[in-house]
Amino acid sequence: MTPIRVLVVDDSPTMRAMISSVLSAEPDIEVVGHAADPLQAREAIKALNPDVLTLDVEMPNMNGIEFLERLMRLRPMPVIMISTLTQEGADATLQALELGALDCIGKPRDGDIRHAFAPLPDMIRTGASSRVRARIAAPPRPTVTVAPSSFRANRNILAIGASTGGVEALQTLLQSFPENCPPTVITQHMPPVFTRNFAMRLDKTCAPTVREAEDGAPLQAGTIYIAPGGDFHLRVEQTSGLRCKLQQSALVNGHRPSVDVLFDSVTAAVGGRAVGVLLTGMGRDGAQGLLRMRQAGARTLAQDEASSVVYGMPRAAADLGAVEQQLPLSRIAAVALSLCSDSLKGAA
């Protein structure tokens, strides 16, 4: 089998060596070159034609974000961002994910290189099989119009799960939500630090309120709650009304937060009075949970293969019979919100 060809771009010789060491230990991955800045990277891409790029956010001559924006417009390819786990690093990395970077991984803070970069080889493999499209300016997305009385807290929930490619997908999806959207809970696989910045960025561009979920927060119409990255599962519990519950229990499907944990908690809390949506992502997290939602009477949607960056999680759910409808990303918001309103009428 032909190995996956990787170009490592980082201004630090030490970091380039660390990344190369981890990747070169994998028999199906080959580091074909290095670049210390975007100008070198541009020439190396032309000369080496790599399958996947690892890209540092902060570099001389041209920052990684500016380089990525040009790359995704002119020569789209799978990119994994290498970021410092700081407020500034998280914000820049989220901007990169919104521009089309596939995934991100934090630089080691304590010298444990193998542990910090352990997920990187699988990210590279996923990137090599992903669908990366040229980034073009999109027309403004219309906000879905819903009657103000259609959604009420404690009666209906919209639950969404996503992984690789999910940052860009969620940005597209949520920007068309109305201010009075149903209570919406989201698990997006993401490292710690990043989810708070992600929620803040979405809150500035979306009509509803978007926030990182807090333990005990009541679910309210017009609010979107995002699971904290890396450390806590997000659950929905019925405790004097529907509330967020953060739980630092074991990983599920290799993840914390896990989409399965979120979906199962929604089923336990409201039964069939919910809509579940599974977006782009690698692996199977969320598939079983979406099936249990459907078996309980909830309505279930998944992103279709053509619009998914990685058709892993949606495919797994479809194979189980968990998906009522597979839809392109551009149609999911309107259908999901309509189903929430219809579900409320049926449950009244």
C-alpha positions in Angstrom: 0.0 0.0 0.0 1.3 3.5 -0.9 2.0 5.4 2.3 0.3 8.7 3.0 2.6 11.6 2.1 2.8 14.3 4.7 4.4 17.8 4.6 5.3 19.2 8.1 5.1 23.1 8.3 6.4 24.7 11.5 8.9 27.4 12.2 10.4 25.5 15.1 13.1 22.8 14.1 12.3 21.1 17.4 8.6 20.9 16.7 9.2 19.7 13.1 11.4 16.9 14.5 8.8 15.9 17.1 6.0 15.7 14.6 8.2 13.8 12.1 9.3 11.4 14.8 5.7 10.5 15.7 4.5 10.2 12.1 7.6 8.3 10.8 6.9 5.5 13.4 3.7 4.6 11.4 4.4 2.2 8.5 1.6 3.7 6.4 2.7 7.4 6.8 5.7 9.0 5.2 7.0 12.5 6.0 8.1 13.7 2.6 9.3 17.2 3.6 9.5 20.1 6.0 9.0 23.8 5.7 9.8 26.6 8.2 7.3 29.1 6.9 4.5 29.5 4.4 6.8 30.6 1.6 8.8 27.4 1.9 5.6 25.5 2.2 4.2 26.8 -1.0 7.3 25.7 -2.9 7.3 22.3 -1.1 3.7 21.6 -2.0 4.4 22.3 -5.7 7.5 20.1 -5.6 6.3 17.2 -3.4 2.6 17.1 -3.9 1.8 15.8 -0.3 -1.5 14.1 0.6 -1.8 15.9 4.0 -0.3 19.0 5.5 0.4 19.7 9.2 0.4 23.5 9.8 1.5 25.7 12.7 -0.7 28.7 13.4 2.0 31.2 14.2 4.9 31.5 11.7 7.1 34.2 10.1 6.6 35.9 6.7 2.9 35.0 6.6 0.8 33.7 9.4 -0.8 30.2 9.2 -4.3 31.6 8.9 -3.5 33.8 5.9 -1.6 31.0 4.2 -4.5 28.5 4.9 -7.1 30.9 3.4 -5.1 31.1 0.2 -4.4 27.4 0.1 -8.0 26.4 0.6 -9.1 28.8 -2.2 -6.4 27.9 -4.7 -5.2 24.4 -3.9 -7.5 22.8 -1.4 -6.0 19.9 0.5 -6.3 18.2 4.0 -4.7 20.3 6.7 -4.2 19.4 10.4 -3.5 22.5 12.5 -0.8 22.3 15.2 -1.7 24.8 17.9 -0.6 26.1 21.3 -3.3 25.4 24.0 -3.8 29.0 24.9 -6.6 31.5 24.4 -4.8 33.1 21.4 -3.9 29.7 19.9 -7.5 28.4 20.3 -9.0 31.4 18.6 -6.6 31.2 15.6 -7.2 27.5 15.3 -10.9 27.9 15.3 -10.6 30.4 12.5 -8.5 27.8 10.7 -11.2 25.2 11.2 -13.8 27.6 9.9 -11.6 28.1 6.8 -11.6 24.4 6.1 -8.8 22.8 8.1 -9.9 19.3 9.0 -8.7 19.0 12.6 -6.4 20.4 15.3 -4.1 19.1 17.9 -2.3 20.9 20.8 1.4 21.2 21.1 2.8 19.3 24.2 3.0 21.5 27.3 4.8 19.0 29.6 7.3 17.3 27.3 5.2 14.2 26.8 5.4 14.2 23.0 4.1 10.7 22.4 1.0 11.3 24.5 0.3 14.8 23.2 0.6 13.7 19.5 -0.9 10.2 19.9 -4.1 11.2 18.0 -2.1 12.7 15.1 -1.5 9.6 12.9 -5.3 8.8 12.9 -6.0 12.4 12.0 -3.6 12.1 9.1 -5.3 8.9 7.9 -8.7 10.5 8.1 -7.4 13.6 6.3 -6.0 11.4 3.4 -9.5 10.0 2.8 -11.5 13.1 3.4 -13.3 15.4 0.9 -11.7 18.8 0.8 -13.3 21.3 -1.5 -12.2 24.7 -2.8 -13.4 27.4 -0.6 -15.7 30.0 -2.3 -17.6 32.9 -1.1 -21.1 31.8 -0.2 -24.2 33.9 -0.5 -25.8 35.0 2.8 -27.9 32.1 4.3 -31.5 33.1 5.0 -32.6 32.6 8.6 -35.3 30.0 9.0 -38.6 31.7 9.9 -40.5 30.1 12.8 -43.5 31.4 14.7 -42.4 32.6 18.2 -44.7 30.2 20.0 -43.4 27.1 18.2 -40.7 26.2 20.6 -41.0 25.9 24.3 -38.4 24.7 26.9 -39.0 21.4 28.6 -41.0 20.0 25.7 -38.6 19.5 22.8 -34.8 19.4 22.3 -32.6 19.5 19.3 -29.4 17.4 19.9 -26.5 17.5 17.4 -23.3 15.6 17.2 -20.2 16.3 15.1 -16.5 15.5 14.8 -14.0 16.0 12.0 -15.2 18.8 9.7 -17.8 19.8 12.3 -16.7 23.3 13.1 -17.3 24.5 9.6 -20.5 22.4 9.3 -21.9 23.8 12.6 -21.1 27.3 11.6 -23.1 26.8 8.4 -25.9 25.1 10.2 -26.4 27.4 13.1 -26.1 30.7 11.2 -29.5 30.0 9.7 -31.2 29.3 13.1 -33.8 31.8 14.3 -33.5 33.7 17.5 -36.2 31.6 19.0 -34.8 28.2 18.1 -35.6 25.2 20.3 -33.2 24.4 23.2 -30.2 22.9 21.3 -27.4 20.8 22.8 -24.2 20.0 20.8 -21.3 17.7 21.3 -18.4 18.5 19.0 -15.2 16.5 19.4 -12.7 19.2 20.3 -9.7 19.7 22.7 -10.1 21.7 26.0 -9.9 25.5 25.8 -11.3 25.4 22.2 -15.0 25.0 22.9 -15.4 28.2 24.9 -13.8 30.2 22.1 -16.0 28.3 19.6 -19.1 29.2 21.5 -18.1 32.8 21.7 -17.4 33.0 18.0 -20.7 31.4 17.1 -22.5 33.7 19.5 -21.3 36.7 17.5 -22.6 35.3 14.2 -25.8 33.5 15.1 -29.2 34.9 16.0 -29.7 32.6 19.1 -27.5 32.8 22.2 -24.6 30.3 21.9 -22.6 29.3 25.1 -20.4 26.6 26.4 -22.6 24.4 28.6 -22.3 24.8 32.4 -23.4 22.3 35.0 -27.0 22.9 36.1 -27.8 25.4 33.4 -31.5 25.3 32.5 -32.3 24.5 28.9 -34.1 27.5 27.3 -35.5 28.2 23.9 -33.3 30.5 21.9 -30.1 29.1 23.4 -27.5 26.7 22.0 -25.3 24.8 24.5 -21.9 23.3 23.4 -20.2 20.5 25.4 -16.9 21.6 27.0 -14.1 20.0 25.1 -11.9 17.3 26.4 -12.9 17.0 30.1 -16.7 16.5 30.4 -19.5 14.6 28.9 -22.6 16.8 28.3 -25.9 15.2 29.4 -29.5 16.5 29.6 -31.3 15.7 32.8 -34.8 16.3 34.1 -34.3 18.1 37.4 -36.9 20.7 38.1 -37.0 21.2 34.3 -34.4 20.2 31.7 -30.9 21.1 32.7 -27.3 20.5 31.5 -25.3 18.0 33.5 -21.5 17.9 33.1 -20.0 14.5 34.0 -16.3 13.7 34.1 -16.7 9.9 33.7 -14.8 7.5 31.5 -14.3 8.0 27.7 -17.0 6.6 25.5 -16.0 5.5 22.0 -12.7 7.0 22.8 -14.2 10.4 23.4 -15.1 12.8 26.2 -17.4 14.5 25.4 -19.2 11.7 23.6 -22.2 12.1 21.2 -23.6 8.8 22.4 -23.7 10.0 26.0 -25.5 13.2 24.9 -28.1 11.4 22.7 -28.8 8.7 25.3 -29.4 11.4 28.0 -31.8 13.2 25.7 -33.7 9.9 25.2 -33.9 9.3 29.0 -35.0 12.9 29.6 -37.7 13.5 27.0 -38.2 10.2 25.1 -39.5 10.9 21.6 -39.9 14.6 22.1 -36.6 15.4 20.4 -34.8 15.6 17.1 -31.3 14.1 16.7 -28.8 15.2 14.1 -25.5 13.6 13.3 -23.0 15.6 11.2 -19.6 14.9 9.5 -17.0 13.0 11.6 -14.8 10.0 11.7 -15.6 6.9 13.7 -18.9 5.7 15.1 -19.6 8.0 18.1 -23.3 8.9 18.1 -24.5 6.1 15.9 -25.9 3.8 18.7 -27.3 6.8 20.5 -29.1 8.1 17.5 -30.6 4.6 17.0 -31.9 4.6 20.5 -33.4 8.1 20.0 -35.2 6.8 16.9 -36.4 3.7 18.7 -37.8 6.0 21.4 -39.8 7.9 18.8 -37.5 10.8 18.2 -36.9 12.2 14.7 -33.4 11.6 13.3 -31.3 13.2 10.6 -27.8 12.7 9.3 -25.6 14.7 6.9 -25.3 12.9 3.6 -22.1 11.6 2.1 -21.7 14.2 -0.6 -21.7 17.1 1.8 -19.7 15.4 4.6 -16.0 16.1 4.9 -15.7 12.7 6.6 -18.7 10.3 6.2 -17.8 8.1 9.1 -20.3 8.9 11.9 -23.3 9.5 9.5 -22.5 6.2 7.6 -22.3 4.2 10.9 -25.7 5.6 12.0 -27.3 4.9 8.5 -25.9 1.3 8.5 -27.6 0.7 11.9 -31.0 2.0 10.6 -30.7 5.0 13.0 -31.3 7.7 10.3 -34.8 8.7 9.2 -33.4 11.1 6.5 -30.0 11.8 5.1 -29.7 15.3 3.9 -27.2 17.8 2.4 -25.9 20.2 5.0 -27.7 23.1 3.3 -31.1 21.5 4.1 -30.6 20.2 7.6 -31.5 23.4 9.5 -34.9 23.8 7.9 -35.9 20.2 8.2 -34.7 19.8 11.8 -36.5 23.0 12.9 -39.7 21.9 11.1 -39.5 18.5 12.8 -39.1 20.2 16.2 -42.2 22.2 15.7 -44.2 19.2 14.4 -43.0 17.1 17.3 -44.2 19.7 19.7 -47.7 19.7 18.1 -47.8 16.0 18.3 -46.8 15.9 21.9 -49.1 18.7 23.1 
